[in-house]
């Protein structure tokens, strides 16, 4: 999976539940929240004050991209 700023959080979690720690590390803990099914990485990072580029790099490294 290739993660971009436009990737939906729920899609990442569906691809691998093992990505939860990456989100938790930046203050995103609402995995069951319905918004995670609609919110992009960029939107979630903006709300949580996280660096989207840094999170994306870590997720893509995890997925081998």
Secondary structure, 3 states (H helix, E strand, C coil): CCCCCCCEHHHHHHHCHHHHHHHHCCCCCCCCCHHHHCCEHHHHHHHHCCCHHHHHHHHHHHHCC
